[in-house]
Amino acid sequence: MIEDFPMQQIINEDGEIVDADALNDISTEKVKSFYYKMLCARMLDKKCVNLQRQGKIGTYVPYEGQEAAQIGSAVALEEGDWIFPTYRDHAATLTFGHSMRNLLLNWRGRPEGNVPPEGVNIFPPGIPIASQLLHATGAAWAEKKHGSDRVSLVYFGDGATSEGDFHEALNFGSVFNIPTIFFNQNNGYAISVPMERQMKTKTIAQKGLAYDMDCLRIDGNDVLAVFAATKASVDRARANQGPTLIEAVTWRYGAHTTADDASKYRDQNESETRRETTDPLLRVQRYLQTQNTWNEDWLKTIEEEITDEIETAIAEMEAYPEPDLRQLFDYVYDRPTWTIQEQVNQHLAVQGEE
C-alpha cells in the first residue's frame, strides 16, 4: 500500500529540483519569503525554550524541524479561512496572522494569548488530542451552509489518528462534502509511542480511502511541496469538491515538551543526522544556492530583523500584568460550589490574601 502513496517532493534534501512543473508557479521571491517565515519560527521556538528554562514562561511545546509543514500549509490559505491548531502549531498561527506577543502570553498563562487579531479565524489550540478535528469540520460546514467559499484547515499529529474524533470528523466531512483540509504532521511518534505500535497501516494517508476522500502523502520538510499540495487541496475544497487528508512526513528534533526527555524512547542521534540532511531551512538554502540567489548579507539582515521582532514581543509580554490565579476558579460553575470556594480560600491563604 505504501507504493500507492509516494512521497511528493518539489526539491530534495540537496536542494535539487525533482518536480520542475510544480515549481513553475513559485517564484524565487516567494521561496525567500518561505525561508524568512521558517527562520522567524525557528528563532522564536529556540527563544521560547530558553525562556522556559529561565522560568519566564511555563511548560513549552517545541516544534523545531516542523517549520515547513506548518508554514507551507498556512500560507496556502486566504483571508477568512479557518485554522484549527494543536498546542504545537504556533509557526502556523504566527504565519496566518497571530500576534507574536499573544503567542508568548499564552505560554505565560494569560488567556489573552488565545485571542487572535480581529478578523483572523484562529481557533484556540486543541489540548485534548483530536478534538479540534470535529470543530474544524463543524466550522467549515457552517461556512458551506451560509453559502461561503471559506475553508478550514486542521492540524493534528500521528497519535490523533488513534482517536475516535479523527474517524468521526473524516466520515462527517466526507458524507457532507465539507471543505476541510485534514493536515497530519507525522513525526513518527505520539509522545513515546512509535507509529508502528499505533497502527498496522504503513501510511496515514491511506486512512482516507475508507472515507472516499482525496488523500496524499508529502515530504513535510519540503516547504514548496507542502505549499503546492495544500494549495491544490484548498482550491478543491473551495470549489465544493470536498475534504482532503494530507500526511506530511516530518521530524521534530526536540522532545514532546520541555517536561519530556526524548532520549528515553528515541535515538537522538537521528535528530543530529537529520539537521544535516532533511532540515527544512537547510533545504531551501541549498536550493537558493543552486539558483545563485542565496546571499549571506541578506541572511544577516533578516536575522537582525527577526531578533528585534522577538525581543519586542518578549518585552511586551513581560510588561503585561501577571495572571490572576483566582480566575482559574471563576468559570468552573455558574455559581461556585462550597468545594470550589474552599479551594479559592486555600489559594488566597497561600498567597497571603484575604
LUMKOLKE-871396 format. One record per residue (C-alpha): x, y, z; residue in one letter. Coordinates in steps of 0.2 Angstrom, whole numbers, plus 5000, padded with zeros to 4 digits. Last residue first. Layout:
XYZA...
//
This chain:
496051895261E497751875253E499351795259G499551695243Q499451535252V497851595261A497151655245L497351485237H496551395252Q495051515251N494851485232V494951295235Q493651315249E492551415237Q492751275224I492151145236T490751255243W490051265225T490451425215P488951495205R488951475186D490251335188Y492051315183V492151485176Y492951595191D494051465198F495551485187L495251665188Q495951665205R497651645198L497751825192D498951825178P500451945179E500152115171P500952135154Y502652215154A503552045152E502452005136M502852175128E504752155132A504651975124I503752045109A505052175106T506452055108E505651935095I505452075082E507252145085D507951965083T506851945067I507552105059E509352055064E509151885057E508451965041I509952075039T511251935042K510351815030L510351955017W512151985019D512451795017E511651805000N510751654991W510151684974T511351584964N510051464959Q510951314966T511251424982Q509351464983L509051274983Y510451244996R509651375007Q507951305005V508551135010R509451205025L507851285031L506851115030P508151005038D508250835029T510150805028T511250905040E509950935054R509350755050R510950675057T510850775073E509050715075S509550535071E510750545085N509350575097Q508850395097D507150395103R506250325119Y507250395134K508150515124S506550615121A506650685139D504950775142D504550925153A505151045139T503850965128T503750825116H505650825115A506750905102G507150875084Y505450865076R505350755060W504250765045T503050665034V501650775029A500050665028E498650765019I496850715020L495750815009T493950875010P492650904997G492550964979Q491551114983N492651234973A493451304989R493851124994A494751094978R495651254979D496151214997V496851044992S497851124977A498551254989K498951115002T499951014989A500851164982A501351234999F501951075007V502951034991A503751204992L504051195011V504951025008D505150955026N503450885026G503850775011D502050735005I500750595006R499050614998L497250585002C495750634992D494150575000M493250404999D493050395018Y493950225019A495250295007L495750425019G496650305030K497950285016Q498650455020A499250395037I500450275030T501150095033K499450045040T499549925055K499350065068M499950135084Q501450025089R502150055071E502050245073M503150255088P502450285105V503550405116S502550565113I501550505098A503050465087Y503450465069G503350655066N501850635055N501050815054Q499350775048N498350915039F496450875037F495951005024I494151045027T492851105014P491450985019I490750855006N489350805018F489750625019V491650655018S491750785031G490650685043F491750525040N493350625042L492750705058A492150545065E493750455061H494850585069F493750605084D493850415088G495650445092E497150335086S497350465071T497750595085A499450505088G500050545071D499950735075G498550855071F498251015061Y496551075055V496251185039L494551265037S493851335021V492951495015R491851485000D490351555009S488551505005G488051505024H487851325024K489651305017K490351415031E489351315044A490051155037W491851235038A491651275056A490951105060G492351015052T493651115060A492751085077H492750905074L494650905070L494951005085Q494550865097S496050765090A497050755107I496350865121P497351025120I496651105104G497451275102P496151415102P495351435085F496151555073I495051655061N495851825059V494551955059G495152045074E496851995080P496951825088P496451785106V497251635114N498651735122G497351835131E497051685142P498751735151R499751595157G501451645152R501451515137W499851605131N500751775133L502051725121L500851685107L499951845112N501651945109R501951855092M500151915087S499351795076H499251825057G499251665047F501151645049T501051665068L499651535068T500651405058A502351435067A501251425084H500751245079D501251145094R499651165106Y498651095091T497951215078P496251245070F496451375056I495051455047W494851545031D494351725030G495951795022E496651655012E497551495015L499151425006A500251515018V499651415032A500151245023S501951305019G502151375036I501651225047Q502451085037A504051185033A504351235051E504251055058Q506051045062G505951145078E504151125085Y504351155104P502951135117V503351245132Y503051215151T502851395159G503651555154I504951665162K505651525172G507451545164Q507251365156R505551415149Q506351575142L507651475134N506451355126V505451505120C507051585112K507351425102K505551425096D505651615091L507251585081M506451435072R504851525068A505751685061C506851565051L505351475044M504551645039K506051715031Y506351555021Y504651555015F504851735010S506451685000K505451544991V504151684987K505451794980E506151654969T504451624961S503351484964I502151444949D503451354939N503951244954L502651114951A503251084933D505051074939A504750924950D506450854957V507351014959I508951004968E509151074986G510150934992D508750865003E507550864988N506551004980I504750984973I504350824983Q502850704985Q503150554995M502350404986P500650344992F500150194981D501950124985E501450125003I500050005000M
//
